[in-house]
Amino acid sequence: MRWQWSEVQSLDLLAGTPVNCLLLRTYPQSFVSAATGRGLVTLAILTPSGDVVAAARRALGANVTGLVLEGEFPEGTAAGVREAAAGAPVIELTARNRLALGSNASVVGTYQGVWPGIAIDENGAKKSGPTASVWIDTNTGFLRSVHAWGEAAVWIANEPPAKMAITGSRYLQAIADAAISGARWVLALDADFAGRLARGDAPALADWKRIAGLLNYFERHPEWRHMQESGKLALVQDPGKGGLLSGGILDMIAVKHTPVRPIARQNLTPKALDGATMAVNVDGDALTPEQKEVLRGFTRAGGTLLTGPPGWKDPTPTGANITLEQAELERLNDIWHDVNSMVGRRNMGVRLFNVSSMLSNLLASEDGKSAVLHLVNYSDYPVEDVAVHYLGNYRHATLITPEGADKKLEVYETDEGLGVDLDKVLVCATVRLEQ
Amino acid sequence: MTRREWLAMIGVAGAAPLVKAAVPDAPTAPVAIAKCASYDEDVAAKLGAMFDQLGGIDKLVRNKTVTIKINMTGPTSQRVQGRALGLTHYTHPKLVGATAYLLGRAGARRIRFVESAWGTGGPLEDVMLDSGWNVRSLQSAAAGVEFENTNAIGKGKRYATFKVPANPYMYPAYVLNHAYEETDVFVSLAKLKNHITCGVTLSMKNCFGMTPASIYGDDAGRDEPNENPTKGRQAVCHDGKRQPSKIAPPELHPTGSREAEYRIPHITADLAAARPIHLAILDGVESIAGGEGPWVRGVRMVKPGVLIAGTNPVTTDVVSMAVMGYNPRAPRGTAPFQHCENTLLLAEAHGVGTTDLKRIEVRGVAIEQALYRYDR
């Protein structure tokens, strides 16, 4: 969590929360010492100004646990800081297009993200996206794409947008947006909320309690982070190109509630396509001959393959730009329409109903004996009467929510498989399916 | 409020507005009103009592196929302040279930719910699920419950043509999904609300939604219907910018009005004559005022707490308008028809039913007791 206070007493807010790591812009020794005494990891944030190596030494002199390099540093700076750190952890929060994807870093992180929520246009109306559904700004496509390549923990450390009133629910949505994608949002509070929290304002404390509750909810289930993306539709994309963007093809498919498995182009093997019946290859020209052969094998075995139009290049983010330009959006929309036609009303693992304000993620255990379906509600209102129709012989279903005890769900048969109904979803819910 | 005060308020007594006299021999039929404060009440019992007040429905539906046009206007994703669709602008699923149950109990052989779902030719069950409705529960409300999305050809093999019996206003005939023909009884299960283009949307305007977008939609084929429609009916029906697919006859007056506020009331009245409604039911338990859906700026949620039913759509709509606090014979320029024609008067002129409130027997709760003013 980004921690904006340096008074020791502020640490009392963390009692009962699973927050165990603080990112600090200021790090008085007394504060660091108190935090360490409470078992917290303290990371000093260094930014690209002045003598960064000297700043690193000063921070380490204050006994912080490690360092965070946030921003774009000159070549070689990170190596110099690592040398100065002498084994202390150094985490880089970079622009998306500079993420060390596929490296052996234990954490890959970025400071760039969209603020999750239902997109509102300038007239206050809900914005429809390229799919003509209510559009939801989300980092899930980017996070799932990055998560699909390598074992590193994925951090997204964007801060709340300025000049926006942010309700407690919006924080919950930001946490859940990252968590259902196997990543962590580095909690960052806006100035107004932080001020009210510091003053002990009761509504702010109530929101803080809900935030802690949701963090606990995901921390109680570390197994979810290691489950595999599931579904019969696979999307082959380079996480280092279009996969870095928000609002891309993964998000377009997600907003239509079709489960889709991102496969990093670099990891494209016959095994990666196991169980898929349809695949989308966004950038046909980017594949190696071996990878092209994998897709040929997929179609020979009966799979349906959709390839981006000839000449299409998967767009790559540049610097501060992490969403699609209008022209790219329009071109990607064509691919989206083809995907939509290909999928139609088929059940690609799960079909969800009455979820226009939600995003979901279907994950399966490695042995296939269990699966979880995460749901996040991005509206300001609870959603009632959600229907879930799923494939697979999962005869037992349990509803898990941050608010209450687990609840067994009645499983019924549908035309295409099995189904369960959910009475109400506040911000987040998970359905665990077991054979 | 006394009956005199109420009649004065809605303008059917005293100084008559400048409107032609009611058609003296237009058919009339009784209308039943019941109070129902919430969908948590026993909706089936209340509706059953209303059917009894109308003389019972057994004779009407026993061993018959009954087709029920419900109101699911607009995309399921568009909500009024996140509320369930049935609490605002859709017919409420509990009333839908109660209707099926009562029709089944009265001996209906087949009960088919129909709607031309917005922007899709897919199964109506999917749209209902997307609306948060429990389809399994509706299916178990009675034997023989079916669903048909009439926005395209659906489960049928051909479309059905409905001629307007005499003096059609806009089109000589309308081409609709087979479900509207393959039925013995036709029910309009509508919502009590305003409409931005028609002033009110009641049992007759609900049936404007019979028109399939495959033929009358913005993306309908010029020659052949488009069986995968994704758009509304703005260009053909509202604005008259193009003609329907050639399977349907073109409009009678291609150089006539292009104004939606003229065209839609006339089309609605044509449809009420072409495809007669045998039973009209209005869901006024909870609704919206100021428009027909969340896309209309300024709509607000209302709780009139009433159910209204009758066997003539015009008389039922007349009583419904009176309950909403309007003069059912209000001419254009007068609320709620400030900018549009009065569909009820147009339907009356087609001989569908009388708009003369004095000729309509109201059973159950009196209008004055059910009054809920939509204009505040």
Interface residues (C-beta under 8 A of the other chain):
Chain A: K126 A132 S133 V134 R345 F353 N354 S356 S357 S379 D380 Y381 P382 V383 E384 D385 V386 A387 Y412 D421
Chain B: T76 S77 Q78 R79 Q81 G82 R83 A84 G119 G122 P123 D126 L129 D130 S131 G132 W133 N134 R136 T230
